[in-house]
Amino acid sequence: MWHLENQLDDSVALPVRAVLLARDWLRRRVGRPVATRAGTYLLLRELATRRLVDKILVFTRHKADFLRRSGLPGIEYVPLGHHPVWGVAEGGASRERDVDVLFLGMLNGRRRVIVENIRDALAVRGIALKTNYDYDPTGSAWGEARNALIARAKIYLCVYRYPLDYSGMRFSLGMGNGALIVSEPVADPHPFKAGVHFVEAGLPSLSDIIFNYLQDEAARLRIVSAASACLTQEYSMTRSARQIIEITSAVDKANASPAADTKPRQRCTLSS
């Protein structure tokens, strides 16, 4: 199972985590499971406990480590990897870009507060922050239209629904279309490195960091170039697919060996 959905991790304080798990455990008990972070964690634990999957492949290292520490067997880290459908800059980073700063995503909860504060701080300096809803297959921010919009931006702002909640997808979109990623702090953005492939700053400093990189095009393009190289050399979906095939082959060989458990098992291949 290659797990690509958001899940609970230790960035959530233990008391809050316990409450979320208890709430969603009761929901599952009464037949009303929901797609929350805690609900996803409980589903993964059930799959592993019932041996419905041999491996759970998790696309962020931080969350994979959390699942291992929680005692779940068969956890391996396989990054999402970049696919050209999300954008291929190929030297286009230095093209004319008429959007200073772009944020894609639903503005609700903590995101609204953070993004609007940054917008106000930048407006004082004459810099516009453009926002657009990112999940709209019928609108202007989906597929090729979304790539074209990001390719107009100098800076792609990353702010998350939950603190530290790096996924890799936002980085793929911004880097793939030649924009500089400026992000609030995230948990273990492997294989990307802050200061090399993207810029990371605490919330109070984000607007200042954005302003500084808009004034320094050479520094901005240097990071964009390093990020583009990482997408093709290290963070590619082709590489992730090869890793999945290798893991699957190893599992099949182990299950076919004479020492393997001969008890009939249900094989389950899932993709989120």
DAFENNOR-V9538 format. One record per residue. N is the residue number from 1. RES is the residue in three letters. SS is DSSP state (hx for helix, st for strand, lp for the rest). PHI is phi in whole degrees, -180 to 180 (999 if undefined). D_FIRST is the distance of its C-alpha to the first C-alpha in whole Angstrom. Layout:
n:N res:RES ss:SS phi:PHI d_first:D_FIRST
n:N res:RES ss:SS phi:PHI d_first:D_FIRST
This chain:
n:1 res:MET ss:lp phi:999 d_first:0
n:2 res:TRP ss:st phi:-93 d_first:4
n:3 res:HIS ss:st phi:-92 d_first:6
n:4 res:LEU ss:lp phi:-115 d_first:9
n:5 res:GLU ss:lp phi:-104 d_first:11
n:6 res:ASN ss:lp phi:-66 d_first:14
n:7 res:GLN ss:lp phi:-148 d_first:14
n:8 res:LEU ss:lp phi:-65 d_first:17
n:9 res:ASP ss:lp phi:-152 d_first:19
n:10 res:ASP ss:lp phi:-82 d_first:22
n:11 res:SER ss:lp phi:-74 d_first:24
n:12 res:VAL ss:lp phi:-91 d_first:24
n:13 res:ALA ss:lp phi:-56 d_first:27
n:14 res:LEU ss:hx phi:-54 d_first:27
n:15 res:PRO ss:hx phi:-61 d_first:29
n:16 res:VAL ss:hx phi:-67 d_first:28
n:17 res:ARG ss:hx phi:-58 d_first:24
n:18 res:ALA ss:hx phi:-63 d_first:26
n:19 res:VAL ss:hx phi:-65 d_first:27
n:20 res:LEU ss:hx phi:-62 d_first:24
n:21 res:LEU ss:hx phi:-66 d_first:22
n:22 res:ALA ss:hx phi:-63 d_first:25
n:23 res:ARG ss:hx phi:-62 d_first:25
n:24 res:ASP ss:hx phi:-77 d_first:22
n:25 res:TRP ss:hx phi:-64 d_first:22
n:26 res:LEU ss:hx phi:-65 d_first:25
n:27 res:ARG ss:hx phi:-61 d_first:24
n:28 res:ARG ss:hx phi:-67 d_first:21
n:29 res:ARG ss:hx phi:-63 d_first:24
n:30 res:VAL ss:lp phi:-95 d_first:26
n:31 res:GLY ss:lp phi:77 d_first:23
n:32 res:ARG ss:lp phi:-128 d_first:23
n:33 res:PRO ss:lp phi:-67 d_first:20
n:34 res:VAL ss:lp phi:-129 d_first:19
n:35 res:ALA ss:lp phi:-87 d_first:17
n:36 res:THR ss:lp phi:-104 d_first:18
n:37 res:ARG ss:hx phi:-63 d_first:17
n:38 res:ALA ss:hx phi:-68 d_first:18
n:39 res:GLY ss:hx phi:-63 d_first:17
n:40 res:THR ss:hx phi:-65 d_first:13
n:41 res:TYR ss:hx phi:-60 d_first:14
n:42 res:LEU ss:hx phi:-64 d_first:15
n:43 res:LEU ss:hx phi:-64 d_first:12
n:44 res:LEU ss:hx phi:-62 d_first:10
n:45 res:ARG ss:hx phi:-63 d_first:13
n:46 res:GLU ss:hx phi:-65 d_first:13
n:47 res:LEU ss:hx phi:-60 d_first:10
n:48 res:ALA ss:hx phi:-70 d_first:10
n:49 res:THR ss:hx phi:-64 d_first:14
n:50 res:ARG ss:lp phi:-85 d_first:14
n:51 res:ARG ss:lp phi:58 d_first:12
n:52 res:LEU ss:lp phi:-84 d_first:10
n:53 res:VAL ss:lp phi:-136 d_first:7
n:54 res:ASP ss:lp phi:-82 d_first:8
n:55 res:LYS ss:lp phi:-138 d_first:6
n:56 res:ILE ss:st phi:-116 d_first:5
n:57 res:LEU ss:st phi:-97 d_first:6
n:58 res:VAL ss:st phi:-109 d_first:9
n:59 res:PHE ss:lp phi:-92 d_first:11
n:60 res:THR ss:lp phi:-130 d_first:14
n:61 res:ARG ss:hx phi:-65 d_first:16
n:62 res:HIS ss:hx phi:-60 d_first:18
n:63 res:LYS ss:hx phi:-74 d_first:15
n:64 res:ALA ss:hx phi:-63 d_first:13
n:65 res:ASP ss:hx phi:-62 d_first:16
n:66 res:PHE ss:hx phi:-62 d_first:17
n:67 res:LEU ss:hx phi:-64 d_first:14
n:68 res:ARG ss:hx phi:-63 d_first:15
n:69 res:ARG ss:hx phi:-65 d_first:19
n:70 res:SER ss:lp phi:-81 d_first:18
n:71 res:GLY ss:lp phi:93 d_first:17
n:72 res:LEU ss:lp phi:-78 d_first:13
n:73 res:PRO ss:lp phi:-83 d_first:13
n:74 res:GLY ss:lp phi:71 d_first:10
n:75 res:ILE ss:st phi:-89 d_first:10
n:76 res:GLU ss:st phi:-137 d_first:10
n:77 res:TYR ss:st phi:-90 d_first:12
n:78 res:VAL ss:lp phi:-132 d_first:11
n:79 res:PRO ss:lp phi:-63 d_first:13
n:80 res:LEU ss:lp phi:-61 d_first:13
n:81 res:GLY ss:lp phi:81 d_first:16
n:82 res:HIS ss:st phi:-90 d_first:19
n:83 res:HIS ss:lp phi:-117 d_first:20
n:84 res:PRO ss:hx phi:-57 d_first:23
n:85 res:VAL ss:hx phi:-63 d_first:23
n:86 res:TRP ss:hx phi:-91 d_first:23
n:87 res:GLY ss:lp phi:123 d_first:26
n:88 res:VAL ss:lp phi:-134 d_first:28
n:89 res:ALA ss:lp phi:-69 d_first:31
n:90 res:GLU ss:lp phi:45 d_first:33
n:91 res:GLY ss:lp phi:84 d_first:36
n:92 res:GLY ss:hx phi:-79 d_first:36
n:93 res:ALA ss:hx phi:-61 d_first:36
n:94 res:SER ss:hx phi:-91 d_first:39
n:95 res:ARG ss:lp phi:-63 d_first:40
n:96 res:GLU ss:lp phi:-66 d_first:42
n:97 res:ARG ss:lp phi:-124 d_first:40
n:98 res:ASP ss:lp phi:-100 d_first:42
n:99 res:VAL ss:st phi:-114 d_first:39
n:100 res:ASP ss:st phi:-68 d_first:40
n:101 res:VAL ss:st phi:-138 d_first:37
n:102 res:LEU ss:st phi:-128 d_first:34
n:103 res:PHE ss:st phi:-126 d_first:31
n:104 res:LEU ss:st phi:-111 d_first:29
n:105 res:GLY ss:lp phi:148 d_first:27
n:106 res:MET ss:lp phi:-71 d_first:28
n:107 res:LEU ss:lp phi:-89 d_first:31
n:108 res:ASN ss:lp phi:-143 d_first:31
n:109 res:GLY ss:hx phi:57 d_first:31
n:110 res:ARG ss:hx phi:-66 d_first:31
n:111 res:ARG ss:hx phi:-58 d_first:30
n:112 res:ARG ss:hx phi:-59 d_first:34
n:113 res:VAL ss:hx phi:-62 d_first:36
n:114 res:ILE ss:hx phi:-65 d_first:35
n:115 res:VAL ss:hx phi:-65 d_first:35
n:116 res:GLU ss:hx phi:-69 d_first:38
n:117 res:ASN ss:hx phi:-65 d_first:40
n:118 res:ILE ss:hx phi:-66 d_first:39
n:119 res:ARG ss:hx phi:-58 d_first:40
n:120 res:ASP ss:hx phi:-65 d_first:43
n:121 res:ALA ss:hx phi:-65 d_first:44
n:122 res:LEU ss:hx phi:-74 d_first:43
n:123 res:ALA ss:hx phi:-61 d_first:45
n:124 res:VAL ss:lp phi:-61 d_first:48
n:125 res:ARG ss:lp phi:-96 d_first:48
n:126 res:GLY ss:lp phi:79 d_first:48
n:127 res:ILE ss:lp phi:-111 d_first:44
n:128 res:ALA ss:lp phi:-97 d_first:42
n:129 res:LEU ss:st phi:-108 d_first:39
n:130 res:LYS ss:st phi:-92 d_first:37
n:131 res:THR ss:st phi:-123 d_first:34
n:132 res:ASN ss:st phi:-153 d_first:32
n:133 res:TYR ss:lp phi:-72 d_first:30
n:134 res:ASP ss:lp phi:-88 d_first:26
n:135 res:TYR ss:lp phi:-111 d_first:25
n:136 res:ASP ss:lp phi:-149 d_first:27
n:137 res:PRO ss:lp phi:-58 d_first:26
n:138 res:THR ss:lp phi:-99 d_first:30
n:139 res:GLY ss:lp phi:-107 d_first:32
n:140 res:SER ss:lp phi:-97 d_first:32
n:141 res:ALA ss:lp phi:-130 d_first:29
n:142 res:TRP ss:lp phi:-147 d_first:27
n:143 res:GLY ss:hx phi:60 d_first:26
n:144 res:GLU ss:hx phi:-63 d_first:29
n:145 res:ALA ss:hx phi:-65 d_first:31
n:146 res:ARG ss:hx phi:-65 d_first:29
n:147 res:ASN ss:hx phi:-59 d_first:29
n:148 res:ALA ss:hx phi:-64 d_first:32
n:149 res:LEU ss:hx phi:-67 d_first:33
n:150 res:ILE ss:hx phi:-66 d_first:31
n:151 res:ALA ss:lp phi:-67 d_first:33
n:152 res:ARG ss:lp phi:-88 d_first:36
n:153 res:ALA ss:st phi:-93 d_first:35
n:154 res:LYS ss:st phi:-80 d_first:37
n:155 res:ILE ss:st phi:-129 d_first:34
n:156 res:TYR ss:st phi:-112 d_first:31
n:157 res:LEU ss:st phi:-87 d_first:31
n:158 res:CYS ss:st phi:-115 d_first:28
n:159 res:VAL ss:lp phi:-131 d_first:28
n:160 res:TYR ss:lp phi:-113 d_first:25
n:161 res:ARG ss:lp phi:-65 d_first:25
n:162 res:TYR ss:lp phi:-125 d_first:24
n:163 res:PRO ss:lp phi:-57 d_first:26
n:164 res:LEU ss:st phi:69 d_first:24
n:165 res:ASP ss:lp phi:-86 d_first:21
n:166 res:TYR ss:lp phi:-66 d_first:20
n:167 res:SER ss:lp phi:-124 d_first:17
n:168 res:GLY ss:lp phi:101 d_first:18
n:169 res:MET ss:hx phi:-66 d_first:19
n:170 res:ARG ss:hx phi:-64 d_first:22
n:171 res:PHE ss:hx phi:-63 d_first:23
n:172 res:SER ss:hx phi:-58 d_first:22
n:173 res:LEU ss:hx phi:-65 d_first:24
n:174 res:GLY ss:hx phi:-67 d_first:27
n:175 res:MET ss:hx phi:-64 d_first:27
n:176 res:GLY ss:hx phi:-64 d_first:26
n:177 res:ASN ss:lp phi:-109 d_first:29
n:178 res:GLY ss:lp phi:76 d_first:32
n:179 res:ALA ss:lp phi:-97 d_first:32
n:180 res:LEU ss:st phi:-80 d_first:32
n:181 res:ILE ss:st phi:-79 d_first:30
n:182 res:VAL ss:st phi:-118 d_first:32
n:183 res:SER ss:st phi:-129 d_first:29
n:184 res:GLU ss:lp phi:-67 d_first:30
n:185 res:PRO ss:lp phi:-56 d_first:28
n:186 res:VAL ss:st phi:-128 d_first:25
n:187 res:ALA ss:lp phi:-90 d_first:23
n:188 res:ASP ss:lp phi:48 d_first:22
n:189 res:PRO ss:lp phi:-81 d_first:22
n:190 res:HIS ss:lp phi:-47 d_first:21
n:191 res:PRO ss:lp phi:-93 d_first:22
n:192 res:PHE ss:lp phi:-78 d_first:24
n:193 res:LYS ss:lp phi:-121 d_first:27
n:194 res:ALA ss:st phi:-61 d_first:30
n:195 res:GLY ss:lp phi:87 d_first:33
n:196 res:VAL ss:lp phi:-111 d_first:32
n:197 res:HIS ss:lp phi:-108 d_first:29
n:198 res:PHE ss:st phi:-157 d_first:30
n:199 res:VAL ss:st phi:-113 d_first:32
n:200 res:GLU ss:st phi:-121 d_first:31
n:201 res:ALA ss:lp phi:-152 d_first:34
n:202 res:GLY ss:lp phi:-65 d_first:34
n:203 res:LEU ss:hx phi:-54 d_first:35
n:204 res:PRO ss:hx phi:-64 d_first:39
n:205 res:SER ss:hx phi:-101 d_first:39
n:206 res:LEU ss:hx phi:-59 d_first:37
n:207 res:SER ss:hx phi:-66 d_first:40
n:208 res:ASP ss:hx phi:-66 d_first:42
n:209 res:ILE ss:hx phi:-61 d_first:39
n:210 res:ILE ss:hx phi:-59 d_first:39
n:211 res:PHE ss:hx phi:-59 d_first:42
n:212 res:ASN ss:hx phi:-62 d_first:43
n:213 res:TYR ss:hx phi:-75 d_first:40
n:214 res:LEU ss:hx phi:-69 d_first:42
n:215 res:GLN ss:hx phi:-84 d_first:45
n:216 res:ASP ss:lp phi:-118 d_first:44
n:217 res:GLU ss:hx phi:-64 d_first:42
n:218 res:ALA ss:hx phi:-62 d_first:42
n:219 res:ALA ss:hx phi:-66 d_first:40
n:220 res:ARG ss:hx phi:-64 d_first:38
n:221 res:LEU ss:hx phi:-70 d_first:38
n:222 res:ARG ss:hx phi:-63 d_first:37
n:223 res:ILE ss:hx phi:-71 d_first:34
n:224 res:VAL ss:hx phi:-60 d_first:33
n:225 res:SER ss:hx phi:-64 d_first:33
n:226 res:ALA ss:hx phi:-65 d_first:31
n:227 res:ALA ss:hx phi:-66 d_first:28
n:228 res:SER ss:hx phi:-62 d_first:29
n:229 res:ALA ss:hx phi:-65 d_first:29
n:230 res:CYS ss:hx phi:-65 d_first:26
n:231 res:LEU ss:hx phi:-60 d_first:24
n:232 res:THR ss:hx phi:-85 d_first:25
n:233 res:GLN ss:hx phi:-95 d_first:25
n:234 res:GLU ss:lp phi:-126 d_first:22
n:235 res:TYR ss:lp phi:-109 d_first:20
n:236 res:SER ss:st phi:-116 d_first:19
n:237 res:MET ss:hx phi:-68 d_first:16
n:238 res:THR ss:hx phi:-60 d_first:17
n:239 res:ARG ss:hx phi:-64 d_first:17
n:240 res:SER ss:hx phi:-64 d_first:13
n:241 res:ALA ss:hx phi:-63 d_first:13
n:242 res:ARG ss:hx phi:-63 d_first:15
n:243 res:GLN ss:hx phi:-64 d_first:13
n:244 res:ILE ss:hx phi:-64 d_first:10
n:245 res:ILE ss:hx phi:-62 d_first:12
n:246 res:GLU ss:hx phi:-63 d_first:14
n:247 res:ILE ss:hx phi:-65 d_first:11
n:248 res:THR ss:hx phi:-63 d_first:10
n:249 res:SER ss:hx phi:-62 d_first:14
n:250 res:ALA ss:hx phi:-64 d_first:15
n:251 res:VAL ss:hx phi:-65 d_first:12
n:252 res:ASP ss:hx phi:-61 d_first:14
n:253 res:LYS ss:hx phi:-65 d_first:17
n:254 res:ALA ss:hx phi:-66 d_first:17
n:255 res:ASN ss:hx phi:-71 d_first:16
n:256 res:ALA ss:hx phi:-88 d_first:19
n:257 res:SER ss:lp phi:-73 d_first:22
n:258 res:PRO ss:lp phi:-59 d_first:25
n:259 res:ALA ss:lp phi:-82 d_first:24
n:260 res:ALA ss:lp phi:-68 d_first:20
n:261 res:ASP ss:lp phi:-61 d_first:20
n:262 res:THR ss:lp phi:-89 d_first:22
n:263 res:LYS ss:lp phi:-66 d_first:21
n:264 res:PRO ss:lp phi:-57 d_first:19
n:265 res:ARG ss:lp phi:-132 d_first:15
n:266 res:GLN ss:lp phi:-84 d_first:13
n:267 res:ARG ss:lp phi:-88 d_first:11
n:268 res:CYS ss:lp phi:-140 d_first:8
n:269 res:THR ss:lp phi:-113 d_first:6
n:270 res:LEU ss:lp phi:-125 d_first:5
n:271 res:SER ss:st phi:-140 d_first:6
n:272 res:SER ss:lp phi:-93 d_first:8
